[in-house]
Amino acid sequence: MEAENFDRILKTFKNRKPYQPFTVALVNGDRFEVDHPDALVVRDGVAVYIGAGGVPVLFDYEGVAQFIGDLMGQSDS
């Protein structure tokens, strides 16, 4: 995945109204659910998700296999 697509897709998921959780599947097989939009920071192909209990997950555009969630009818704002 290209860094620009990574940023655009994550920002689209983050800005959905109403917010809906989505899953990030990594190339190493790990998965996690982004359950709150304010728990995610995205910039220049890198993201940090702060999970329950304050546990950070750092991931980038090269490490993501797919994003799992419905973006049907969503804009890229």
Backbone as numpy.savetxt, mean C-alpha at the origin, in Angstrom:
# Nx Ny Nz CAx CAy CAz Cx Cy Cz
7.45 -3.93 -10.79 6.61 -2.76 -10.79 7.50 -1.52 -10.79
7.10 -0.50 -11.52 7.85 0.74 -11.55 7.52 1.59 -10.33
8.48 2.39 -9.89 8.31 3.21 -8.69 7.12 4.16 -8.82
6.91 4.74 -9.99 5.80 5.68 -10.18 4.45 4.98 -10.03
4.35 3.77 -10.58 3.10 3.01 -10.44 2.87 2.62 -9.00
3.92 2.21 -8.31 3.85 1.85 -6.89 3.28 3.01 -6.10
3.85 4.20 -6.26 3.38 5.39 -5.54 1.93 5.70 -5.88
1.59 5.70 -7.17 0.24 6.04 -7.61 -0.80 5.07 -7.06
-0.51 3.79 -7.14 -1.46 2.78 -6.66 -1.66 2.90 -5.15
-0.57 3.02 -4.40 -0.70 3.14 -2.95 -1.46 4.41 -2.55
-1.17 5.51 -3.21 -1.88 6.76 -2.89 -3.36 6.66 -3.23
-3.69 5.95 -4.31 -5.09 5.74 -4.66 -5.80 4.92 -3.60
-5.18 3.81 -3.17 -5.75 3.00 -2.09 -5.91 3.84 -0.81
-4.89 4.60 -0.47 -4.89 5.39 0.77 -5.98 6.45 0.78
-6.29 7.03 -0.37 -7.22 8.15 -0.43 -8.66 7.77 -0.75
-8.98 6.48 -0.77 -10.36 6.08 -1.06 -11.31 6.60 0.00
-12.48 7.04 -0.47 -13.53 7.50 0.44 -14.77 6.67 0.18
-15.29 5.94 1.14 -14.69 5.70 2.45 -13.47 4.78 2.31
-12.57 4.87 3.28 -11.38 4.05 3.26 -11.75 2.57 3.37
-11.04 1.74 2.60 -11.23 0.28 2.67 -9.85 -0.36 2.82
-9.68 -1.24 3.79 -8.40 -1.92 3.96 -8.01 -2.69 2.69
-6.71 -2.84 2.48 -6.21 -3.60 1.34 -4.98 -4.38 1.79
-4.61 -5.37 0.99 -3.50 -6.25 1.34 -2.32 -6.00 0.41
-1.12 -6.05 0.99 0.12 -5.97 0.22 0.76 -7.35 0.28
1.01 -7.93 -0.89 1.67 -9.22 -0.99 3.09 -8.98 -1.50
4.07 -9.43 -0.73 5.47 -9.23 -1.08 6.01 -10.42 -1.88
7.08 -10.20 -2.61 7.65 -11.27 -3.43 8.19 -12.42 -2.59
8.51 -12.16 -1.31 9.00 -13.23 -0.44 7.87 -14.08 0.15
6.62 -13.74 -0.20 5.47 -14.51 0.27 4.76 -13.90 1.46
5.37 -12.93 2.13 4.70 -12.26 3.26 3.55 -11.41 2.75
2.54 -11.25 3.60 1.37 -10.41 3.31 1.01 -9.65 4.56
0.48 -8.45 4.36 -0.06 -7.70 5.49 -1.18 -6.80 4.99
-2.11 -6.51 5.90 -3.26 -5.68 5.57 -3.03 -4.27 6.09
-3.21 -3.29 5.22 -3.14 -1.88 5.61 -4.54 -1.50 6.06
-4.72 -1.42 7.39 -6.05 -1.26 7.96 -6.44 0.18 8.26
-5.52 1.14 8.06 -5.84 2.54 8.34 -4.99 3.42 7.43
-5.59 4.42 6.77 -4.82 5.24 5.83 -3.70 6.05 6.47
-3.85 6.47 7.72 -2.82 7.26 8.38 -1.63 6.42 8.85
-1.72 5.11 8.69 -0.63 4.22 9.10 0.33 3.95 7.95
0.16 4.67 6.83 0.95 4.43 5.63 1.58 5.72 5.13
2.87 5.68 4.85 3.60 6.80 4.25 4.27 6.28 2.98
4.11 7.03 1.88 4.63 6.61 0.57 5.43 7.76 -0.04
6.64 7.41 -0.54 7.44 8.43 -1.24 8.52 7.77 -2.08
8.58 8.16 -3.34 9.65 7.76 -4.25 9.90 6.25 -4.30
8.83 5.47 -4.38 8.98 4.03 -4.53 9.24 3.26 -3.26
9.12 3.94 -2.12 9.32 3.30 -0.81 8.13 3.63 0.07
7.72 2.67 0.90 6.60 2.90 1.81 6.90 2.31 3.18
6.27 2.91 4.18 6.33 2.39 5.54 4.90 2.26 6.04
4.58 1.08 6.54 3.28 0.84 7.17 3.54 0.59 8.64
2.82 1.30 9.50 2.94 1.09 10.94 1.76 0.22 11.37
2.06 -1.03 11.69 1.04 -1.99 12.05 0.62 -1.88 13.51
-0.29 -2.73 13.89 -0.77 -2.78 15.27 0.40 -2.92 16.22
0.35 -2.18 17.31 1.42 -2.24 18.30 2.64 -1.42 17.91
2.52 -0.63 16.83 3.62 0.22 16.40 4.72 -0.49 15.64
4.43 -1.67 15.13 5.44 -2.44 14.40 5.53 -1.93 12.96
6.70 -1.40 12.54 6.83 -0.87 11.18 7.13 -1.97 10.16
6.58 -1.80 8.97 6.89 -2.66 7.84 7.38 -1.74 6.72
8.63 -1.90 6.34 9.23 -1.12 5.27 9.21 -1.97 4.00
8.70 -1.40 2.89 8.67 -2.13 1.64 8.82 -1.16 0.48
9.27 -1.69 -0.67 9.46 -0.84 -1.83 8.89 -1.48 -3.09
8.98 -0.73 -4.18 8.37 -1.17 -5.43 8.96 -2.48 -5.95
10.21 -2.78 -5.65 10.82 -4.02 -6.11 10.37 -5.23 -5.30
9.92 -5.01 -4.07 9.56 -6.11 -3.19 8.10 -6.48 -3.19
7.27 -5.74 -3.96 5.83 -6.01 -3.97 5.47 -6.90 -5.15
4.80 -8.01 -4.85 4.29 -8.89 -5.90 2.95 -8.37 -6.42
2.08 -7.94 -5.48 0.78 -7.41 -5.88 0.10 -6.69 -4.73
-0.83 -5.81 -5.09 -1.73 -5.18 -4.14 -3.07 -5.85 -4.32
-3.72 -6.20 -3.22 -4.99 -6.91 -3.30 -6.07 -6.04 -2.69
-6.99 -5.61 -3.53 -8.09 -4.75 -3.11 -8.78 -4.24 -4.36
-10.00 -3.79 -4.21 -10.80 -3.37 -5.35 -10.65 -1.87 -5.56
-10.10 -1.49 -6.73 -10.00 -0.08 -7.09 -11.02 0.29 -8.18
-11.96 -0.59 -8.43 -12.95 -0.35 -9.47 -13.69 0.96 -9.22
-13.68 1.82 -10.20 -14.41 3.08 -10.08 -13.69 4.14 -9.28
-12.44 3.90 -8.89 -11.68 4.88 -8.12 -10.86 5.76 -9.06
-10.66 7.00 -8.65 -9.81 7.92 -9.43 -8.39 7.85 -8.89
-7.46 8.45 -9.62 -6.05 8.48 -9.21 -5.72 9.72 -8.40
-6.66 10.32 -7.72 -6.37 11.55 -6.97 -5.64 11.29 -5.70
